[in-house]
Amino acid sequence: MTPRTIFAKALYDQRRGLLGWSIGIAATTALFILLFPMVRDMPDLEVFLDQYPDVFGQLFNIEAITTGAGFLNAELFSLLGPALFLIYGIGRGARAVAGEEENGTLEVLLATPVSRARVMAEKALALLTGVAVLGVVLFTTMITFGPLVDLGLGVRYAAAASTSLVLLGAEFGLLSMAVGAVTGRRGVAIGVAGVAAVASYLLYALGALVEQLEPWRFLSPYQHAMGTDPILNGMSGGYAVAMIAVTLAMIALATPLLERRDIAV
């Protein structure tokens, strides 16, 4: 393996998983879109919404569910969509370095004339590419199936919603990769990133309900990605920059630690 093939090899290794995830996200998104007319035309929908618990109304913006964007926001982008991108990103990030080390293939790669910094950079780029592909699949599905049911979703907002999930999956995916690079253990990488993702969501959700926690919501990556309801209002540019900065910082901090660590044989 030459240095020029690290990125391509990393993409090749995730090809089957990426295809399966792409099909799953496309099918899930199309299903929700095709279900929208049933909800929109439901008799006494307003009465049903009035009976919804206030807690869910605040978290999922239930009042907007009568619109196509509001329906997708409540049913797909509030919980399921972010969870799918997080699972993919964290799992792939844990495999990128720690998974190869546990399989014994990382030592072979590092025996070639390539720096560990370049290994980290190219594997990170491959991870970002995979998450971005899922974002493109999500966006394409929304703009393809939306007009079939008069979803009324603009291209700008579909792009904002897709980008928010890509950034969320990338941030936690690279956190998983960084932890794996530092510890050499895939399970630890998944555990740390998974706990961080759950904590991020809890801070976001409880911050909307508990007054004492509300000032701290800005610390949550989930707030950065979903706090503005991107499919309804677009994504905050400041939040997007913050997510990109944190993502790059994690790899920058993990790289020198990997360079100084002995690789398990």
ABEGO torsion letter per residue (X at the ends): XBAAAAAAAAAAAAAAAAAAAAAAAAAAAAAAAAAAAAAAABBGAAAAAAABBAAAAAAAGAAAAABAAAAAAAAAAAAAAAAAAAAAAAAAAAAAAAAAAAAGAAAAAAABBBBAAAAAAAAAAAAAAAAAAAAAAAAAAAAAAAAAAGAGBBAAAAAAAAAAAAAAAAAAAAAAAAAAAAAGBAAAAAAAAAAAAAAAAAAAAAAAABAAAAAAAAABAAAAAAAAGAAAAEBBAAAAAAAAAAAAAAAAAAAAAAAABBBBX
